[in-house]
């Protein structure tokens, strides 16, 4: 598990400054999900519900395009 945390730290260190707030938003959402799962295993809410309160409404329409671009960068265009 330590290796995974170190890998996450390295990814965050390499992010451009303007992307750090997005990473923090995602991490806070994961943290909230983890805390809620610990509190109630049977009634854990969906990740979408947890993350929605952190969403920037101006960026929501760009999500599909951003995801596609990220996958293209990761896997290369075919």
N, C-alpha and C positions, 0 to 999 in steps of 0.2 A: 504494500500500500504506500510505503514511503516513496518508492520509485514513481508511482503515479502522481503523488503530490508534487514531487520535484519536477516532473514533466509539465504539470499544470503551471507551476511557478515560472518555468522557462518560457512557456508559451506566452504568459502574461508579460514577462519582461521584454519579449520581442515585439509585442503589439505597439503600433503607433499610438501616441498620446491620445489622439481623437477617438480611438476605439476602446480605451480603457473603461469609459463609462458603460459601454455596452457589456463588456465582460463582467463588470461589477453587478450590473442588473441581473445577468444570467446567474451569477454565483449567489446573489441574494435570493433569487427565486429557488435555486436548488437548496439553499440553506433552510428556507421556509418550508419547503417540501419535506426535507429531512426531519425538521422539528415536528411538523404535523404528523408525519408517519410514525415517529417515536411516541407521540402523544396518543394516537389512536390508529392502530394497525388496520382495523376493520373499516373505518370511515375516512381513509386518506383521500383527499380531493385530487382531482386530476392536475397534472402539471400545467395544462393550459389555463385552468382557473387561477392557479397561483401566480403564474407569470403575467396574466393579463393586467393585474393591477400595477405592474411596473412598466407596461408598454407605453411607448411614446406614440400617441394617436397619429402624429404627423408621419411616422415611419411605417405604420402598419401596412399601408398599400404597397410598400416597397419590399415586403418580406419575401414574397415569392421570387422576385428578381434577385434579391440578395442571396437567397439560398441557392438558386441556380448558378449564380456567378461563383459562389464559394465552391460548389461541387465541380464546376468547370476548372477553376484554379487548382483544386486538389487533384483531380483526375485527368485534367487536360481535355481539350475539345476533341471530339471524334468526328 
